[in-house]
Amino acid sequence: MALGIIGGTSLFDTKLLGDAKEIEVDTPYGTVYLLITTVHSQKIVFIPRHGKDRNIPPHRINYKANMRAFKDLGVEEIVGVTSAGSLKRTITPHSLVVPHDYISLCSIPTYYDDRLVHVTPGLDESLRKRIIEAARVLRVKIIDKGVYFQTFGPRLETKAEIKVINDYADVVGMNMASEATLATELGLRYANISTVDNYAHGIVAEETLDYNKIVEAASKSRENLEKVLLKLINPLNATI
């Protein structure tokens, strides 16, 4: 069984992919660029969330095509890796968080545009526990629960918005709720690792955030992130 990984800023230039084969997969919702490789006998299907050229902004990501590509390639489990902002002073930048739930008050795409179907969204607890255990075996500090709040990019949130949501969530980002909900609709198991790359707007006094600074911050979490993913892929080996 192949393991699906979808990542963006947090996995730019990752070492995990090695000599991956680049392919494009056509789905009813669009064409998806992805990479396929084998790591310690485990087939990995990796979708770069922002595309081959890293230029697809959050509000233009084709989530429906991405999740359907996983399904069509026989993937049953997906690890979504997302860059997030911390809503709590105690969740410091460079932390890894494995959310147990999420909130999204903005529109989430659905495969049920023409049918009256309701799904109960959620994150796969078994996959969550395996991610957490992989980190603990490696003695990589990981926060084993938290609520992810999805906003609608590409802009970051205002201070007033952060003040409203920080009573209800722990990290904020632009991707995970859409992916997790669509995965549920397709019967796929989905869990998430969020790299905390900054404090959300107004949580602490700081200089103005921009995308380049977030990318730079994400690179500092990549080594531990890669170790955890490799341990998840192959519990008997944790060497990249």
Phi and psi in degrees as a GROMACS rama.xvg file:
@    title "Ramachandran Plot"
@    xaxis  label "Phi"
@    yaxis  label "Psi"
@TYPE xy
-77.5378  147.238  ALA-2
-102.161  128.771  LEU-3
-93.4252  137.279  GLY-4
-130.029  128.522  ILE-5
-122.176  126.512  ILE-6
-145.697  162.609  GLY-7
-129.019  -116.169  GLY-8
-53.1163  -40.076  THR-9
-67.9313  -19.9815  SER-10
-118.565  19.0406  LEU-11
-59.5499  130.726  PHE-12
63.0411  30.6868  ASP-13
-63.7805  148.225  THR-14
-84.5775  -9.15922  LYS-15
-67.1542  -26.0736  LEU-16
-83.9872  -20.4314  LEU-17
53.5043  -129.947  GLY-18
-92.6823  59.9556  ASP-19
-71.0238  147.319  ALA-20
-89.9599  127.952  LYS-21
-89.2209  130.305  GLU-22
-140.904  166.775  ILE-23
-121.203  136.124  GLU-24
-116.78  126.567  VAL-25
-87.5033  131.092  ASP-26
-125.691  168.042  THR-27
-61.9145  -12.0802  PRO-28
-110.332  0.203687  TYR-29
137.849  174.597  GLY-30
-95.4808  137.554  THR-31
-118.341  127.797  VAL-32
-86.3863  131.57  TYR-33
-151.586  172.668  LEU-34
-125.992  141.142  LEU-35
-123.017  131.681  ILE-36
-148.5  174.328  THR-37
-124.193  127.112  THR-38
-122.2  114.961  VAL-39
48.8047  50.9118  HIS-40
70.5976  3.21691  SER-41
-101.072  122.166  GLN-42
-72.2549  130.414  LYS-43
-119.609  128.79  ILE-44
-110.242  116.618  VAL-45
-115.117  126.727  PHE-46
-110.141  117.593  ILE-47
-76.1088  113.247  PRO-48
-56.2375  -34.4513  ARG-49
-96.3332  14.3918  HIS-50
86.6721  172.304  GLY-51
-57.0625  -40.3966  LYS-52
-96.8489  9.24211  ASP-53
57.9917  36.1663  ARG-54
-124.347  10.9962  ASN-55
-90.1975  115.498  ILE-56
-72.7584  161.001  PRO-57
-53.4793  -40.2804  PRO-58
-77.4369  -5.20515  HIS-59
-111.428  3.08653  ARG-60
-66.5863  134.733  ILE-61
-90.4941  79.8791  ASN-62
-61.8555  -38.3418  TYR-63
-64.4883  -42.0671  LYS-64
-67.1388  -41.412  ALA-65
-60.0953  -50.3312  ASN-66
-67.1578  -37.1597  MET-67
-66.6736  -34.9004  ARG-68
-61.32  -42.3993  ALA-69
-57.9  -48.7516  PHE-70
-58.4894  -46.1047  LYS-71
-66.6119  -25.457  ASP-72
-92.1565  8.02254  LEU-73
83.5978  11.8391  GLY-74
-73.1831  135.887  VAL-75
-115.467  -21.9615  GLU-76
-123.874  137.201  GLU-77
-130.321  132.069  ILE-78
-105.556  115.643  VAL-79
-92.037  126.374  GLY-80
-110.416  120.311  VAL-81
-129.043  148.979  THR-82
-87.3685  134.239  SER-83
-137.421  159.125  ALA-84
-102.463  143.758  GLY-85
-82.4989  134.725  SER-86
-98.6062  -0.168797  LEU-87
-128.908  136.936  LYS-88
-60.2622  -30.0701  ARG-89
-76.4018  -15.2345  THR-90
-98.396  96.9991  ILE-91
-85.6789  154.626  THR-92
-53.5974  145.25  PRO-93
81.9334  3.94546  HIS-94
-74.3636  155.257  SER-95
-109.774  131.133  LEU-96
-124.613  135.164  VAL-97
-111.245  95.0523  VAL-98
-61.2112  149.249  PRO-99
-106.982  -8.93765  HIS-100
-160.863  171.931  ASP-101
-151.438  161.636  TYR-102
-129.342  136.884  ILE-103
-145.368  119.266  SER-104
-100.196  0.467787  LEU-105
-97.8813  169.908  CYS-106
-66.6355  131.684  SER-107
-110.086  135.11  ILE-108
-63.9035  156.574  PRO-109
-143.546  152.521  THR-110
-83.6447  -7.63624  TYR-111
-102.621  51.794  TYR-112
-68.9488  -26.9586  ASP-113
-120.532  14.0233  ASP-114
-135.452  147.693  ARG-115
-89.1227  92.2518  LEU-116
-135.815  135.968  VAL-117
-116.784  132.586  HIS-118
-112.306  153.5  VAL-119
-97.3386  106.326  THR-120
-74.0854  160.076  PRO-121
175.11  175.398  GLY-122
-108.688  145.284  LEU-123
-73.7981  116.651  ASP-124
-69.1446  -37.2732  GLU-125
-62.8834  -45.4182  SER-126
-67.3258  -38.471  LEU-127
-56.4091  -46.9679  ARG-128
-64.7054  -35.9945  LYS-129
-67.7087  -37.0783  ARG-130
-63.6118  -46.3646  ILE-131
-62.9329  -42.661  ILE-132
-64.7376  -39.7305  GLU-133
-59.1856  -43.0675  ALA-134
-65.5132  -42.5134  ALA-135
-66.6334  -38.652  ARG-136
-60.7322  -37.6263  VAL-137
-82.6331  -4.71418  LEU-138
60.345  32.8684  ARG-139
-90.3828  124.103  VAL-140
-64.4113  127.732  LYS-141
-142.035  142.121  ILE-142
-94.3844  117.87  ILE-143
-89.1368  4.87285  ASP-144
-159.537  160.945  LYS-145
166.153  158.746  GLY-146
-104.428  128.549  VAL-147
-97.4434  128.045  TYR-148
-107.271  120.421  PHE-149
-95.3143  129.217  GLN-150
-112.27  175.116  THR-151
-105.178  112.358  PHE-152
-75.6277  -175.146  GLY-153
-89.0662  -9.71341  PRO-154
-72.7691  155.267  ARG-155
-78.5903  176.175  LEU-156
-86.9025  153.909  GLU-157
-77.7885  163.768  THR-158
-60.6178  -38.7377  LYS-159
-64.6339  -40.7294  ALA-160
-63.8163  -43.7467  GLU-161
-62.7914  -39.1125  ILE-162
-61.1155  -35.6998  LYS-163
-70.7867  -44.9147  VAL-164
-87.0242  -15.0846  ILE-165
-73.5922  -8.34807  ASN-166
-80.4402  -13.4711  ASP-167
-118.609  -13.1852  TYR-168
-143.63  171.529  ALA-169
-113.053  -34.3491  ASP-170
-135.109  158.404  VAL-171
-131.536  138.084  VAL-172
-156.133  -168.567  GLY-173
-124.183  6.32255  MET-174
-129.461  -41.5055  ASN-175
-63.0657  -40.0238  MET-176
-62.5468  -39.6312  ALA-177
-62.9771  -46.5126  SER-178
-65.6575  -45.8752  GLU-179
-63.5322  -40.5265  ALA-180
-67.8829  -44.7748  THR-181
-64.7078  -39.0398  LEU-182
-59.7986  -42.3901  ALA-183
-60.9867  -42.7292  THR-184
-60.4302  -31.801  GLU-185
-89.9645  -0.924412  LEU-186
77.253  22.8637  GLY-187
-98.5451  148.668  LEU-188
-89.6131  127.85  ARG-189
-132.68  133.492  TYR-190
-137.473  167.044  ALA-191
-133.158  144.98  ASN-192
-119.201  120.883  ILE-193
-104.174  125.628  SER-194
-89.7618  125.577  THR-195
-85.7089  111.581  VAL-196
-108.331  -4.28959  ASP-197
-171.613  163.229  ASN-198
-80.9352  142.252  TYR-199
-63.4765  160.606  ALA-200
-56.7426  115.324  HIS-201
96.1009  -7.98088  GLY-202
-67.2161  -40.1717  ILE-203
-135.116  161.146  VAL-204
-72.5764  124.977  ALA-205
-156.592  167.098  GLU-206
-72.386  162.858  GLU-207
-60.6979  133.202  THR-208
-81.4666  147.501  LEU-209
-143.653  172.053  ASP-210
-61.8866  -39.797  TYR-211
-63.1009  -37.4874  ASN-212
-67.9938  -36.0774  LYS-213
-66.9762  -41.8213  ILE-214
-60.6614  -44.0168  VAL-215
-62.089  -41.9913  GLU-216
-65.9628  -38.9946  ALA-217
-62.0581  -34.2379  ALA-218
-62.3272  -24.937  SER-219
-77.2065  -16.504  LYS-220
-96.9233  -7.54286  SER-221
-65.274  -37.9973  ARG-222
-60.8364  -49.321  GLU-223
-65.7162  -38.2528  ASN-224
-60.2379  -46.8233  LEU-225
-62.9213  -39.2313  GLU-226
-61.1433  -43.8936  LYS-227
-65.5327  -43.6285  VAL-228
-63.3467  -41.0679  LEU-229
-65.4991  -39.503  LEU-230
-66.0515  -36.5265  LYS-231
-64.4889  -42.2459  LEU-232
-64.7237  -43.8684  ILE-233
-136.86  91.664  ASN-234
-58.8496  -18.2191  PRO-235
-90.8989  -4.53369  LEU-236
-147.582  137.044  ASN-237
-130.767  28.8279  ALA-238
-106.562  126.974  THR-239
